[in-house]
Amino acid sequence: MLYISTSDPSNELITLVVFVLRFCAPSWFRIKIYHSIEDGARYLWHFISSSRYWPKKYRDIIEQVISRNAYFAAPENMLLAMLTDERCHIRTRVARQIIKAREIVPDGNCFCRFVIPVVNFRATDYVDLFDWKACNVTPPIVLRHSVMNF
């Protein structure tokens, strides 16, 4: 039985407590322990993947909130996460994407409009959270002065 201030909790209260214990608390602790910008897209992926077991009526609400706040699904933030991925082929892919994006904007001094892309909630990996072909990929601003050689 849940420890709450009522001996007969409502279904809504039980749902809320389960949501906090299974969704919010693990995510919060993960962010507090590993709080680097490079992990943001992976945290977003964790939110999405851990919300999949919820009934549709709750999942719809969660997906609306995630969609409005999916800043780490933006291409420049995804590129940062991919640069630190454990998989070599992902790191190679992202290095090529950054080099290609730098060729389009070689001086790195342009101002780009920050747009949150449409999130793919059916993605099977964080690198597929949005359609790369539908987005204008620009190099991450934090890598503006770094050199990437192959």
C-alpha contacts under 8 A as a table, 3 or more apart, distances in Angstrom:
res1	aa1	res2	aa2	distance
2	L	14	I	7.87
4	I	7	S	7.44
4	I	9	P	7.66
6	T	9	P	5.78
9	P	13	L	6.13
9	P	14	I	6.57
10	S	13	L	5.25
10	S	14	I	6.36
11	N	14	I	5.07
11	N	15	T	6.06
12	E	15	T	5.04
12	E	16	L	6.14
13	L	16	L	5.01
13	L	17	V	6.20
14	I	17	V	5.17
14	I	18	V	6.11
15	T	18	V	5.15
15	T	19	F	6.03
16	L	19	F	5.01
16	L	20	V	6.27
17	V	20	V	5.16
17	V	21	L	6.14
18	V	21	L	5.06
18	V	22	R	5.87
18	V	23	F	7.94
19	F	22	R	5.36
19	F	23	F	5.38
19	F	24	C	6.73
20	V	23	F	5.49
20	V	24	C	4.69
20	V	25	A	5.74
21	L	24	C	6.34
21	L	25	A	5.43
21	L	26	P	7.18
22	R	25	A	6.67
22	R	26	P	6.57
22	R	50	S	7.83
23	F	26	P	6.08
23	F	27	S	6.37
23	F	47	F	7.17
23	F	50	S	6.40
23	F	51	S	7.08
24	C	27	S	5.30
24	C	28	W	5.96
25	A	28	W	5.05
25	A	29	F	6.18
26	P	29	F	5.28
26	P	30	R	6.13
27	S	30	R	5.07
27	S	31	I	6.21
27	S	43	Y	7.31
27	S	46	H	7.46
27	S	47	F	7.12
28	W	31	I	5.23
28	W	32	K	6.17
29	F	32	K	5.02
29	F	33	I	6.15
30	R	33	I	5.32
30	R	34	Y	6.05
30	R	35	H	7.96
31	I	34	Y	5.21
31	I	35	H	5.12
31	I	43	Y	7.43
32	K	35	H	5.67
34	Y	39	D	7.36
35	H	39	D	7.12
36	S	39	D	5.60
36	S	40	G	7.25
37	I	40	G	5.49
37	I	77	N	7.86
37	I	80	L	7.68
37	I	81	A	7.89
38	E	41	A	7.39
38	E	77	N	7.35
38	E	80	L	5.15
38	E	81	A	4.54
38	E	84	T	7.03
39	D	42	R	5.31
39	D	43	Y	6.27
39	D	81	A	5.65
40	G	43	Y	5.10
40	G	44	L	6.29
40	G	72	F	5.49
40	G	77	N	7.32
40	G	81	A	7.01
41	A	44	L	5.00
41	A	45	W	6.20
41	A	72	F	4.91
41	A	73	A	5.94
41	A	77	N	6.71
41	A	78	M	5.68
41	A	81	A	6.06
41	A	126	Y	6.74
42	R	45	W	4.91
42	R	46	H	6.17
42	R	81	A	6.99
42	R	126	Y	6.18
43	Y	46	H	4.86
43	Y	47	F	6.25
44	L	47	F	5.10
44	L	48	I	6.32
44	L	70	A	7.16
44	L	72	F	6.77
44	L	73	A	7.41
44	L	126	Y	7.90
45	W	48	I	5.12
45	W	49	S	6.02
45	W	125	D	7.42
45	W	126	Y	5.25
45	W	129	L	7.64
46	H	49	S	5.18
46	H	50	S	5.92
47	F	50	S	5.35
47	F	51	S	6.19
48	I	51	S	5.24
48	I	52	R	6.68
48	I	63	E	7.73
48	I	66	I	7.87
48	I	121	F	6.71
49	S	52	R	5.52
50	S	53	Y	6.79
51	S	54	W	5.78
51	S	59	R	6.42
51	S	62	I	7.27
52	R	59	R	6.94
54	W	58	Y	6.16
54	W	59	R	5.66
55	P	58	Y	5.64
55	P	59	R	6.07
56	K	59	R	4.82
56	K	60	D	5.92
57	K	60	D	5.47
57	K	61	I	6.87
58	Y	61	I	5.26
58	Y	62	I	6.29
59	R	62	I	4.97
59	R	63	E	5.95
60	D	63	E	5.17
60	D	64	Q	6.25
61	I	64	Q	5.21
61	I	65	V	6.41
62	I	65	V	5.21
62	I	66	I	6.14
63	E	66	I	5.01
63	E	67	S	5.91
63	E	121	F	7.76
64	Q	67	S	5.12
64	Q	68	R	6.32
65	V	68	R	5.30
65	V	69	N	6.32
66	I	69	N	5.10
66	I	70	A	5.53
67	S	70	A	5.28
67	S	118	V	7.09
67	S	119	V	6.31
68	R	116	I	7.98
70	A	73	A	5.38
70	A	74	A	7.46
70	A	116	I	6.37
70	A	117	P	7.87
70	A	119	V	7.54
71	Y	74	A	5.68
71	Y	77	N	7.78
71	Y	116	I	5.77
72	F	75	P	7.99
72	F	77	N	5.26
72	F	78	M	6.49
73	A	77	N	6.49
73	A	78	M	5.94
73	A	116	I	6.80
73	A	117	P	6.66
73	A	119	V	7.14
73	A	129	L	6.65
73	A	130	F	7.07
74	A	77	N	5.47
74	A	78	M	6.17
74	A	114	F	7.84
74	A	115	V	6.92
74	A	116	I	5.49
74	A	117	P	5.99
75	P	78	M	4.97
75	P	79	L	6.06
75	P	132	W	7.69
75	P	135	C	7.41
75	P	136	N	7.87
75	P	137	V	5.77
75	P	138	T	7.26
76	E	79	L	5.16
76	E	80	L	6.61
76	E	137	V	6.91
76	E	138	T	6.24
76	E	139	P	5.96
76	E	140	P	4.54
76	E	141	I	7.63
77	N	80	L	5.21
77	N	81	A	6.57
77	N	140	P	6.82
78	M	81	A	5.18
78	M	82	M	6.11
78	M	127	V	7.03
79	L	82	M	5.01
79	L	83	L	6.15
79	L	94	V	6.08
79	L	98	I	7.71
79	L	139	P	7.86
79	L	140	P	7.05
80	L	83	L	5.21
80	L	84	T	6.90
80	L	140	P	7.03
81	A	84	T	5.50
81	A	85	D	6.38
82	M	85	D	4.94
82	M	90	I	6.14
82	M	91	R	5.83
82	M	94	V	6.20
82	M	127	V	7.28
83	L	90	I	7.46
83	L	91	R	4.95
83	L	94	V	6.26
83	L	95	A	7.17
84	T	91	R	6.87
85	D	88	C	7.43
85	D	90	I	6.59
85	D	91	R	6.24
86	E	91	R	7.94
87	R	90	I	5.51
87	R	91	R	6.63
88	C	91	R	5.16
88	C	92	T	6.17
89	H	92	T	5.06
89	H	93	R	6.03
90	I	93	R	5.03
90	I	94	V	6.18
91	R	94	V	5.25
91	R	95	A	6.16
92	T	95	A	5.18
92	T	96	R	6.38
93	R	96	R	5.31
93	R	97	Q	6.31
94	V	97	Q	4.87
94	V	98	I	6.12
95	A	98	I	5.21
95	A	99	I	6.25
95	A	148	M	7.56
96	R	99	I	5.13
96	R	100	K	6.09
97	Q	100	K	5.07
97	Q	101	A	6.08
97	Q	137	V	7.99
98	I	101	A	5.01
98	I	102	R	6.10
98	I	138	T	7.34
98	I	139	P	5.40
99	I	102	R	5.07
99	I	103	E	6.36
99	I	148	M	7.60
100	K	103	E	5.18
100	K	104	I	6.72
101	A	104	I	5.26
101	A	105	V	6.48
101	A	137	V	6.28
101	A	138	T	5.31
101	A	139	P	5.82
102	R	105	V	5.00
102	R	106	P	4.89
102	R	107	D	7.73
102	R	108	G	7.12
102	R	138	T	7.28
102	R	139	P	6.31
103	E	106	P	5.01
105	V	108	G	5.76
105	V	109	N	7.90
105	V	110	C	7.23
105	V	138	T	7.83
107	D	110	C	7.62
108	G	139	P	8.00
108	G	144	R	6.31
112	C	138	T	7.96
117	P	130	F	6.49
117	P	135	C	7.36
118	V	130	F	6.20
118	V	131	D	7.98
119	V	129	L	5.53
119	V	130	F	5.22
120	N	123	A	5.59
120	N	128	D	7.26
120	N	129	L	4.86
120	N	130	F	5.32
120	N	131	D	7.76
121	F	129	L	6.92
123	A	126	Y	7.06
123	A	128	D	5.57
123	A	129	L	5.66
124	T	128	D	7.08
125	D	128	D	5.63
125	D	129	L	7.10
126	Y	129	L	5.34
127	V	130	F	7.77
128	D	131	D	6.90
128	D	132	W	7.93
131	D	134	A	5.45
131	D	135	C	6.82
132	W	135	C	5.47
132	W	136	N	7.99
132	W	137	V	7.66
133	K	136	N	7.80
139	P	143	L	7.10
139	P	144	R	7.27
140	P	143	L	5.49
140	P	144	R	6.81
141	I	144	R	5.15
142	V	145	H	7.68
143	L	146	S	5.20
